[in-house]
Amino acid sequence: TDDFTYYYENFPSNNLELAIWMESERMLHPVIDQIGVNTQNEVVKEEKRMRYDNSPYGKWNEEVKFNLFKVHPYKQTTIGKIEHLDSATLDEFLAFHKKYYVPNNAVLTVAGDIDILQTKKWIKDYFGEIPRGKEIKRKFPKEPNINETIKAEAFDTNIQIPAIFLAYRTPKKNSREARVLDMISTYLSDGKSSKLYKKLVDEKKISLEVSAFNISNEDYSTYVIISLPMGETKLATLIEEISEEVDKIQDELISEKDFKKLQNQFESSFISSNSTIERIANSLAEYYTFFGDTDLINKELDIYKSITREEIKSVAQLYLKPNQRLELHYLPESQREK
């Protein structure tokens, strides 16, 4: 992802030692050579072609990031560009591994039916000899505030139906505001009874699809609302209708009934997202890496439950203003002016 690389395995508990040894070998004795680089280069390029370049609406995130960020590395996609992949040298791969794939830049999580003392011994035995790397300093530039609506166009040869993307630069993932924005996106578009779906798709029948979500990252998050028009509906009409619903959140408190529904949805979602050993391990790793607190797995739901209707209103007022957003018209290539 933009912020981390995550290696994981699911093993039977009686093979835990093997899993720990394998991961220690990945860090201690990796084989990084030109043959491997060439092989993986083609794999990644094919993934890029399949998931992004040749997929309908596949480049929307690239276009949103490019227009929403000016100086931060978030302005680029994780997978990069073909020319980046082709120009990378073996020395660059080796230097990257030496700098970042070190114990002081890694988090190891083990979850499951395990003997804790034995697990700790295996970790010490297999990881203890791996040398610590140099300290890594991360100091990325701060983005200037957005004070005027950014209007942009992008063209896609793989689509026939245009789309509108409204994107806002929002606070980092370990902020309370990011959680509030998660709740706002659920309120707007999660399920057929959500405000935007019910209005645009169900009642007015002017949209084929509408979705709102908050992409949470370590330094900044990105709040995105997407809609595809039905029939001859103009993108400007969708913008107007979406803005009207966002304005309502800013102008008045959501109803007690909707608020209770939101809390129930988040409780259900949180329980579901931590219902397997793999997901629990993932949560623990992310809570430690980005929040410095693995115990958040026991407190996160209470934080969401403590969010008030007044906070939802104030956060919407602060971060979802029309003059602070990107309006990206994502259009079929056939609509490009000659």
Secondary structure, DSSP 4 states (H G I P E B T S, - for coil): --S---------GGGHHHHHHHHHHHHHS----HHHHHHHHHHHHHHHIIIIITSTTTTHHHHHHHHH-SSSGGGS-SS--HHHHHH--HHHHHHHHHHHSSGGG------SS--HHHHHHHHHHHHTTSPP-PPPP--PPPPPPP-S-EEEEEEETT-SS-EEEEEEEE--TTSHHHHHHHHHHHHHHSSTTSHHIIIIIIIS--EEEEEEEEE--SS-EEEEEEEEE-TT--HHHHHHHHHHHHHHHHHSPPPHHHHHHHHHHHHHHHHHHTSSHHHHHHHHHHIIIIIS-TTHHHHHHHHHHH--HHHHHHHHHHH--GGGEEEEEEEEGGGS--
